[in-house]
Amino acid sequence: MKTVRITGIGMGTEEFLTKEASQALAEAREIILTDTLARRLDLSLDKTLNPDAVITLCKVSEVATRIIESSADNIAVPVSGDVGFFSLSRTVTKGLQKLKAEAQACRSSAVGAETGPGGYDARHDIKLEYINGISSMAYFFAKIGSSYDDAKIASAHGRSTSMVALTSYNKKVFALTGGDQKVHSICRELAEAGLGYVTVTVGENLGSEDERLVSGSAAEIAEIEFENLAVMLIENPHAADSSQMLRDSDFERAKVPMTKEEIRWISVAKLGIRPSDMVYDIGAGTGSVTIEMARKACESRVYAIERNPEAIELIRKNMAATGSYNIELSEGRAPEGMESWPEPDRVFIGGSSGNLRQILELIISKSTRGFRLVMNTVTLETLTEAFAVLGELGFENAEYLSISAAKSQKVGSYNMMIGANPVYIITADYCGAVGAGSAAGNAAGGSSAAGH
């Protein structure tokens, strides 16, 4: 049996190595380093490594295979930071599990010198150990004299994390950055969304001689270039409460029609939006449903389209007034302009301008995992059209609900119940090739190649 120690090395310098990590590196007969980590390591670590050990450099995707192929009985795989915090250790562990499962699946036909009786492959007989290190988060917060037990923690390194959404609904966000989402690009996005005022503190090259700590507004930090794998703390004292329901009085409406709060709450509840869901709003009106959905999709985005220029301006005002900035707003008549939108998990249609079939056909063409649809209408004509189109396009679990609400209103010395026009709420699932399972699943999240 070979022992493999996935070893957290903190900031990558000898100064921040734990005693256990130092011992693991000193005892290893082979040390497997990813090429990205090797470029960042302090040369002083050479004193810690076993001088007789084989040093193997490889890509992240090759680490698990190299472990299996190695003839060494004691292997160390250094990873930066904490092995349990957005770490390469997860990728390595899953890689080993996958290779072992593949070997077991074909072991009945396995042959060769390394394969024992019954197809047993000794190369997969591995004892995995995890040695923790100091995470960049713990180091960073100690440096700035702050705590992280009240922070929303995220990684934007190699992921499509919506930092605008997280900043909108959390007073304190700590994020790892890198790849396409570097600190300055994130801050640029925050500023463009209307969050340029939030305070950002950045830690770059932590633990090294080139360490840099910078603080300023998002708008100011957007003008400074930062390297890969920097960390950042975003503080938004005006963060909205994503769990709070919005009343009609929270929105400005002018002369633009608005979905009343009772209908809005039921419609959004029917969608069953999860925090990471990608959501569409077609015919956004004043933005009341858009913003209600944006709060539910508090780690993602709502893509909204509205053809009325006056309504577009109202939506922007209501976004700022409610602190809901995770909305990508387009002006136009759907489905024009929707071609570049990402695949949705949830779709709300408040107005189709006579293009219901074309809109749904475009959305279906994007769908690989299915989606849930909710439509609102006040006319029998649209209700009849929806009944036909949903059936023809293969939607399932269709439900047609008529809601009539009445609200008390003061009339002189009396309270009268004033009725609103009935609204039809239509709910359906598009499963497509997904089958009869969940109507919409989350996209598989990418894994970061480097731990922190």
N, C-alpha and C positions, 0 to 999 in steps of 0.2 A: 504493500500500500504506500502510495506517495502522499506526503503532506504538502498541502498548498495553503500558504498563509497570505491572504489578501490584507495588505498592510497599509494602514492610513499613515501618511508621512507629513500631515499638517501642511504647513506653508511651503514645504519642499526644501527646508534648510535643516542642518543638523541641530541647530538651536531649538527647533520646535519638535524634534523627534521624541517620542516617549521611550522609556527604558525598554519596554516590551517590543516596540517597533525596531529599535536599534539591535536588539538581540535576534529578532527574526531575520533581519538583513545580514547580520554577521554569520548566522548559521546556514543560510540558504546555499544550496549547491548550484542553483540556477535562479537568476533574477530576470523576470520578464517585464520589460518596460514598454509602454506605448510610446510611439514616436513623438506625440504631442507632449507627453509628460517629460520625456528625456530632454526636450529643448528647454524646459523650465526649471530643471533641477539645479540646485546649488552644487558646484563641484566639490564642496567640502564634504558632501555625503560619501564621496569615494573612500574616506577614512573609515566609514561605518560598514561598507560592503565587505563581504567575504572575498579576500583577494584571489581565492581559487575558484570562485563562482563563475559560471558561464553567464555573460550578460547578453540577453536576447532582445533586440528591438523589433517591434512589429506593430501593425495597425490594431486599433481597438477591436475590429471585427475578427482578428486572427488570434487573439489572446487565448480563448478557450481551446482552439485547435492545437496551439503550441503546447499548452499544458498537457493535453492528451498524448501528444507525440513525444514529449520530453522523457528522457531516460533517468532524469534526476529524481531522487527520492524525497528531496526537500526543496520546495520551490517558493519563492516570495514574489508576489505581484504588488509592487508599490502603487498606491492610488493617492491622489491628493486629498487632503482634508480628512473628513470623517467618513468612514466606510458605510454609514447608514444615512448619509445626507446627500441626495442627488449624486450618487457615487458610481464610478465605473464598476464597483463590486457587484452591483445588481446585474449589469450587462454580462460580466464574466460568469456569475452564478447561473443565469438563465442560459447562457451559451453552453455551459457544461451539462446542464440538465437536458438540453435539446440534443446534444451529441450522444449522451448516454441513452436517451429514449430511442434515437435512430439506430443505435447499435443493437439495442435489445430487440427492436422490431425485425431486424434482419439476422439475428444471431444464429438462427437455425441453419443458415446457409454460409455462416462465417467460416473462413479457413485461414490458415497462416500460422506462422511460428508463435505469434503473440496471442493466439486464440486457444483457449483451453477446451476441455471436454464439454460437450453440449453447447458450444458457441460462446462460452464465457470469455469476456475480453478484459484482461487484467489491467489494461491501460485506464479503464474507467473506475478502478478501485481507488478512490481519492478521499482523503480526509481534509475537509475544508475548514480552515480557521479564519476568524476575522479579528484583526487587531485595529482598534480604533485610534484615530488621530485627532488633532485639534482642527475643528472646522473653521472655514473662513468667517462664518457668521459669528461664532463665539469670539474669535480673535478681534473682528471688526467692532463688535458692540463694546468689548472691553476697551478698545482703543478710543472710542468716542464717548465712553462713560455713560452708556445707555443700556437698557434691558431689551430683550427680544421676546419675552414671554407674552407680550401683548401685540406682537407684530404678525401680520399675514405673511407667510413665507412662500416664495415662489422661485422657479427657475425659468429664465428666459433664454438660457443657453441651449441652442439646438431645439427649441420648442416654439410653438406658435402662441405662447402665453399673451393674453391681452392685458398689458400693463395699464392701459386706459381704464379698463373695467375694474381692475383691482384697486387702482388709485381712487376711482369714483366712490367706492363703497367701503374703503378701509382707511382709518386715520394713520395707519403705520404699515408700510409694505417693505419687506426686505426681499431683494431679488439678486440672483446670480445672473450675470450677463455674458454674452459671447456670441460668436457667429454673426448672424445677420442682425441680432438684437444687442448691439453695443450700447453703452450708457448714453452716448450723445444722440444716437438714433431714437432711443426710447424717449429721451427728454424732448426731442424734436416732435415726436408724435404726441406727447402730453401737451406741449404748447399749442400745437395745431388743433387739438381737440378742445382747448379752452382751459386747460389745467396748467398753464405756464406759471401760475403763482405758487404752486406747491413747493415745499422745501426738499431739496435732494442733497444727500451726503454720499460721497463716492469714496470707495477704498480700492486703490489700484496697486498691483505688485506687492500685496500684503506680505509682511515678514522679510522682505528683501531690502537691499540698500536703496533701491529705487522706489520704495513705498511712497505713495502719495495719497493724502486725504484732502478732499475738496468739498466745499459746501456752498450752496447757493440756490436760487430758484431754478425750476426746470427750464425756464426760458434762458437763463444765464448758462447753465450747465450744457445746454444744447449747442453752445458755441465752442465748447472745449472738446478736443479729440481724446478718446480713451482707448486703451488696448483691450484685447480679449480677456475674458475671465475676471473683469473687475466686478465688484459688488456694489450695490446701491441701497440706500434707505430713502424711501419717499414718505414724506409726512404731509397729510392733508387734513387740517383741522376742521374743514367744512365737509368732510366725507358724508354722503347720504346714507341713511339707514335702509338697506335693501329689503328688510323685512316689513317695513312700514307701508300699509296700503295708502294710496293717494286718493284724495277726495276731489270732486269736480272743482271745488274752490281753489285747489292747488294749481290749476291750469288757466292760462289766458286763452280765450277762444275767439274773441271778436265776432265775425259773422260766419266763421267756419263751423260746419256741423261737428259735434263731438259725441262720442259714445258715452252714455251716462254711466256713472260709477258702478251701479249694480250690475248692468250688462257687462261692463268691462271686467269686473272681478270674476264673474262666472265664466266669461270667455277665456280669460287668461288661466283660470283654474282648469278648464277643460283641456288646455294645451299641455298641462303637466310639465312646464319648463324646468329643466335642471340647470344648475349654475354654469356648466360647461357647454350647454347647448348653443348651436348656431341657429339664429331665428330670423325669419323674414316677416316684414309687415308691408302689405301691399294695399295702398290707399290709406296713408297714415293720418290724414286729416290734421287735427291739432297736435297729434303726437301723444294723446292721453294713453292709448293702448300701447303704443311704441315704448313709452317710458315705463309703463307698468311691466311690460315684458323685459325691458332692459334691466330692471331691478331683479327680476327672477334669474335672468342670464347674467348674473353678477360677476362671472369669471370669463365671459365671452362677449359677443357682439350681436346687435340687432341691425340687420340691413333693411332700411325702410325706403319706400318710394312714394312720392306724392306729386301729382301733376299741377296742383294749384300753387302758384308762386306765393300768394298771401299765406297759405297754410305752411309752406316751407319756412317762412320767417317766424311763424308762430311756434313751430316745432323747435327751432333753434332757441327761441326765448324760453320755452318751457323746459328744454334740456338744461339750460343754465340755471333756471329758477329752482329746479328739483335736484340739481347736481348729478344728473344722469348723462354721462358723456360717452358711454360705450354704444353709440349709435352711428352707423354709416348712412348718411342721408343723401338720397338722389332725387333730383327733380325730373319728372317725365311721366309718360303714360306706359304703365306696365303692359307687356313684358320688355319693352325697349329699355336698355340700360341694365338689365338684370343678368346679362350673359356672363359677366365677369365675377358675379357673386360666388362665394364658396358654397359647397353643398350644405343644405339646411337640415336641421333635426326637427324643427317646428316651423309651421307656416300659418300666419294669420292673414286673412283677406277681409278687409273692411270695405273695399270698393274695387271692382275689376274693370269699370268703364266699358263693359260689353266684351271684354277680352278674356273671360274666364277660362275657356278651353285652351287658348294660346298660352296663358300664364301657367296653367297646370301642366301642359305638355312640356314647357321649358323646364319647369322644376323637376318633373319626372326624368327628363333627359340628364339631369345632374345627379340623380339619386343612385347611390350604391348601397345604402344601408337603410333606406326607408325614411318616412317622416310622418308626423301627425299634422293634420290640417284642421283649422277652425275657421269657419266663415260666418259673418254676420250679414243679414239682409233684412230689409223692412218690406220688400215687395214680393208678391206671390210669383211674379214673372221670374225673378232671380232664383227663388226657391225651386220652381219647376225646372229651370235650366240646370241648377246644381244637382238636382236629383238625377237628371239624365246624364250629365257629363261625368259625375263621379262613378256611376255605374259603367259607363262605356270605357273609362280609363283604368278600371280595375281597382278602385278604392274598396277597402273593406271596413267592416264595423261602423257603417254610416249611421249616424243618429241625428234626428231632426227635432229640435226643441223650440217651442214657442214660449216666450217669456213676456208676461204683462206685469208691469210694476206700477204701484201707486205710492206717492209720498205725501206726507202731511204738509199742509201749507196754511199759514195763518190768514184767515179772511175775516176781518173785523175782530170780533171777540170769540170767533169760533176757529177750530182747526178742521180743515177740509182735506179729504184724501183726493189728490189730483193725479189722475192716471196718465201714463205715458203711452205712446204708440207701441203696440206689440213688436217684438224683435224675434227673428228666427236665428237660432244658433245651431250651425251645422258642424258636426264633428265627424271626422273619418281618418282612417289610417291608410297610408300607401306602403305596402310591403314589397311589392315588386319581386325581384329575384331573391329578396331576403327570406321570403317564406312567411309562415304564419306566426312567427315569433314576435319579438318586440317590434313595435311600429317604427321606432327610431333608436339607434344605438349611438353611443359616443364614439368619435373617431379615436383610433388607437394613438395614445400619446407617444411622442418620440422620447427617447432616453438620452440624457446628456452623456457625452463621452468623457467628461472630466468631473471628478468630485470636488467638493469645496468644504 
